[in-house]
Amino acid sequence: WYNGAAVMVERNNHGHAVLLWLRDNSHLTLLTGLDGKEGWLSNSRGKTAMYDHAADIFKEGGAVVHSFKTYNQLVSIEGASLRAPEGEMDDCADSFVLTLVGALQTAPAWEPSIV
């Protein structure tokens, strides 16, 4: 479906099992996080980096959000914690900004029109 696109897996929790399965059962390229290891660690450093990168792309007009659910989650992210408000979800927002980080790694030269 995705023509062998590279994969950026969130490494937290069950992400380790996903990475292991992909290593053993696929030929996909696994993208790396800030520490150079496969997958992205969504700790405070990782979340700050991915949301900063996303903010830069949005400022330059390099991304369009087509999902109303993702849009609502993105605008509800609290700046101090980079998380959704208590009782709300942030999975779509996190996956969207993680996709932007992955696109940065795989693009030959980043251009606003490619993300």
Secondary structure as the mmCIF struct_conf table of DSSP 4:
data_model
#
loop_
_struct_conf.conf_type_id
_struct_conf.id
_struct_conf.beg_label_comp_id
_struct_conf.beg_label_asym_id
_struct_conf.beg_label_seq_id
_struct_conf.end_label_comp_id
_struct_conf.end_label_asym_id
_struct_conf.end_label_seq_id
TURN_TY1_P TURN_TY1_P1 ASN A 3 GLY A 4
STRN STRN1 VAL A 7 VAL A 7
STRN STRN2 GLU A 10 GLU A 10
BEND BEND1 ASN A 12 ASN A 12
TURN_TY1_P TURN_TY1_P2 ASN A 13 HIS A 14
HELX_RH_AL_P HELX_RH_AL_P1 GLY A 15 ASN A 25
HELX_LH_PP_P HELX_LH_PP_P1 LEU A 28 THR A 29
STRN STRN3 LEU A 30 LEU A 30
HELX_LH_PP_P HELX_LH_PP_P2 LEU A 31 LEU A 31
STRN STRN4 THR A 32 THR A 32
TURN_TY1_P TURN_TY1_P3 LEU A 34 ASP A 35
BEND BEND2 GLY A 36 LYS A 37
STRN STRN5 GLU A 38 TRP A 40
BEND BEND3 ASN A 43 ASN A 43
HELX_RH_AL_P HELX_RH_AL_P2 SER A 44 LYS A 59
TURN_TY1_P TURN_TY1_P4 GLU A 60 GLY A 61
HELX_RH_AL_P HELX_RH_AL_P3 PHE A 68 SER A 76
STRN STRN6 GLU A 78 GLU A 78
TURN_TY1_P TURN_TY1_P5 GLY A 79 LEU A 82
STRN STRN7 ARG A 83 ARG A 83
HELX_LH_PP_P HELX_LH_PP_P3 ALA A 84 PRO A 85
TURN_TY1_P TURN_TY1_P6 GLU A 86 GLY A 87
HELX_RH_AL_P HELX_RH_AL_P4 ASP A 91 THR A 106
BEND BEND4 PRO A 108 ALA A 109
HELX_RH_3T_P HELX_RH_3T_P1 PRO A 112 ILE A 114
#
